[in-house]
Amino acid sequence: MSLTHFDAQGQAHMVDVSQKPETTREAVAEGVVLMSAGTLALAQGGAAKGDVMGVARLAGIMGAKRTSDLIPLCHPLPITKVSVDLVAEPALPGIRVTATVRTTGKTGVEMEALTAVSTACLTVYDMLKAAQKDMRIESIRLLSKTGGKSGDFRAP
């Protein structure tokens, strides 16, 4: 298998997508921020910095929109939808973050969905770090993607 971001000499390059057809593409990613039950209660009840989940949702949306500024070889994309959902899960205890990103374009939005999740998780950490510094951000992964030449993918 060849990696698309390297040329025949092994040099990094931006993939030329000019000849690819535009298709509707969607990617869904998730991650979790693990914390103590007490910190989770703060996240749900209003931490000192404000609405933790609301601010993290906005940060995730902003992260998706800025992915090409953060990941060197990503194409800037005309994103048509970003949704970021944060759900408190007392059984973890923690917050599960899921992002869905959609576009109609020549390349996929997997990196945008993963960046949205990462940014939202980091924002949860930032807003709650005064209460707990040993929170863990884990299991960031692509759940599914549709559209494009490589076809659909669903994580097992």
Backbone torsions as a table, in degrees:
resi	resn	phi	psi	omega
1	MET	NA	134.4	177.7
2	SER	-99.0	150.7	178.3
3	LEU	-95.4	129.4	-171.1
4	THR	-71.5	-19.2	-177.1
5	HIS	-91.3	12.9	177.6
6	PHE	-128.4	138.6	177.5
7	ASP	-84.4	-174.8	-176.5
8	ALA	-61.9	-24.3	179.2
9	GLN	-92.2	1.5	179.3
10	GLY	84.8	11.2	179.9
11	GLN	-87.3	139.7	177.8
12	ALA	-67.7	140.5	176.5
13	HIS	-152.9	160.4	176.2
14	MET	-82.1	131.8	-178.0
15	VAL	-66.7	135.5	176.9
16	ASP	-82.9	112.0	-179.0
17	VAL	-106.8	10.9	-173.4
18	SER	-60.9	-29.0	-178.0
19	GLN	-93.5	-4.1	-179.3
20	LYS	-79.5	145.0	177.4
21	PRO	-76.0	151.9	174.4
22	GLU	-77.5	132.2	175.2
23	THR	-136.4	160.9	174.2
24	THR	-75.1	130.2	-176.5
25	ARG	-131.4	143.1	178.2
26	GLU	-143.0	143.5	175.1
27	ALA	-135.7	143.6	177.4
28	VAL	-126.3	130.4	179.2
29	ALA	-131.3	161.7	177.7
30	GLU	-145.3	164.7	174.4
31	GLY	-165.3	168.3	179.3
32	VAL	-133.2	149.8	170.5
33	VAL	-113.4	113.8	-179.4
34	LEU	-92.0	137.7	-175.4
35	MET	-154.8	173.6	176.3
36	SER	-72.6	161.1	177.7
37	ALA	-60.7	-36.8	179.3
38	GLY	-64.9	-40.7	178.2
39	THR	-68.7	-38.1	176.5
40	LEU	-61.1	-39.9	177.6
41	ALA	-61.8	-39.3	176.2
42	LEU	-62.2	-42.4	-179.0
43	ALA	-62.1	-34.6	-178.7
44	GLN	-83.4	-27.8	-173.8
45	GLY	-100.2	-1.1	-179.9
46	GLY	102.0	100.7	178.8
47	ALA	-81.5	173.4	-177.4
48	ALA	-57.6	-32.7	-178.3
49	LYS	-85.6	-3.5	176.8
50	GLY	115.4	-153.1	-176.2
51	ASP	-72.9	94.7	-174.4
52	VAL	-57.0	-52.0	-174.5
53	MET	-70.6	-35.6	177.8
54	GLY	-65.6	-44.0	179.2
55	VAL	-67.2	-41.3	179.2
56	ALA	-64.5	-37.0	177.1
57	ARG	-59.9	-48.4	178.7
58	LEU	-62.7	-40.2	178.4
59	ALA	-62.1	-40.7	178.1
60	GLY	-62.9	-43.1	177.8
61	ILE	-61.8	-45.7	178.9
62	MET	-63.1	-39.0	178.2
63	GLY	-61.5	-43.3	178.6
64	ALA	-59.7	-42.4	-177.4
65	LYS	-69.4	-21.5	-177.0
66	ARG	-107.1	12.6	-174.8
67	THR	-54.9	-43.7	-177.3
68	SER	-67.0	-17.5	174.6
69	ASP	-80.9	-20.1	-174.9
70	LEU	-102.5	-36.4	-177.4
71	ILE	-104.4	114.6	-166.6
72	PRO	-52.8	-38.1	-173.2
73	LEU	-105.7	12.6	178.1
74	CYS	-78.9	140.4	175.6
75	HIS	-78.5	142.0	170.3
76	PRO	-68.5	133.6	-173.8
77	LEU	-121.7	149.0	173.3
78	PRO	-82.4	83.6	-177.2
79	ILE	-68.5	132.1	-179.2
80	THR	-104.2	-16.1	178.0
81	LYS	-156.4	137.7	168.1
82	VAL	-138.1	124.5	170.2
83	SER	-127.4	137.6	179.5
84	VAL	-126.7	120.3	-179.9
85	ASP	-112.7	132.7	176.4
86	LEU	-119.0	127.2	-177.4
87	VAL	-127.3	126.1	174.6
88	ALA	-73.3	129.6	178.6
89	GLU	-124.5	96.0	-178.3
90	PRO	-58.0	-28.3	-179.5
91	ALA	-66.8	-24.4	-179.5
92	LEU	-68.4	-52.8	-18.3
93	PRO	-74.0	147.8	178.9
94	GLY	169.4	-167.8	-179.1
95	ILE	-122.3	125.5	175.4
96	ARG	-93.9	129.9	-179.8
97	VAL	-113.2	128.1	177.0
98	THR	-127.2	133.0	179.2
99	ALA	-124.2	138.4	174.5
100	THR	-121.9	128.1	-179.2
101	VAL	-128.2	138.9	-177.9
102	ARG	-134.0	147.8	174.3
103	THR	-153.5	164.9	164.0
104	THR	-116.7	112.8	-174.4
105	GLY	-167.4	-166.6	-175.2
106	LYS	-100.1	-4.1	178.5
107	THR	-146.6	159.7	-171.2
108	GLY	-80.1	174.4	-176.2
109	VAL	-117.6	25.4	179.0
110	GLU	-61.5	-44.1	-178.5
111	MET	-65.6	-34.3	178.6
112	GLU	-66.7	-41.1	178.1
113	ALA	-66.3	-42.7	178.8
114	LEU	-66.0	-37.4	177.9
115	THR	-68.4	-38.4	177.4
116	ALA	-60.1	-45.8	179.3
117	VAL	-63.4	-47.2	-178.5
118	SER	-59.8	-45.8	-179.1
119	THR	-65.1	-41.6	178.3
120	ALA	-64.7	-43.0	178.5
121	CYS	-62.5	-43.4	178.5
122	LEU	-63.4	-35.1	179.0
123	THR	-69.3	-40.6	174.2
124	VAL	-57.0	-47.4	179.3
125	TYR	-58.6	-48.9	-177.4
126	ASP	-58.5	-42.3	-175.8
127	MET	-73.8	-22.4	-176.6
128	LEU	-110.9	-0.5	-173.9
129	LYS	-63.0	-24.0	176.8
130	ALA	-65.8	-28.1	179.9
131	ALA	-88.4	-31.7	-175.7
132	GLN	-158.0	113.6	-178.4
133	LYS	-86.5	-16.7	-176.6
134	ASP	-98.2	24.2	171.9
135	MET	-60.2	154.8	-179.7
136	ARG	-124.5	133.8	172.6
137	ILE	-98.8	122.8	-173.4
138	GLU	-140.4	165.3	166.9
139	SER	58.5	34.6	175.0
140	ILE	-73.5	123.6	-175.9
141	ARG	-158.2	159.5	174.0
142	LEU	-80.5	126.9	176.9
143	LEU	-90.7	-40.4	-179.4
144	SER	-161.5	159.0	171.7
145	LYS	-150.1	146.4	177.2
146	THR	-131.9	153.4	177.5
147	GLY	90.9	161.3	175.9
148	GLY	90.8	172.6	-175.7
149	LYS	-62.8	-36.2	-176.8
150	SER	-79.0	-6.4	175.4
151	GLY	83.0	-167.4	-176.0
152	ASP	-86.0	153.7	178.5
153	PHE	-138.6	138.3	171.8
154	ARG	-134.6	127.2	178.5
155	ALA	-64.8	143.7	178.4
156	PRO	-66.9	NA	NA
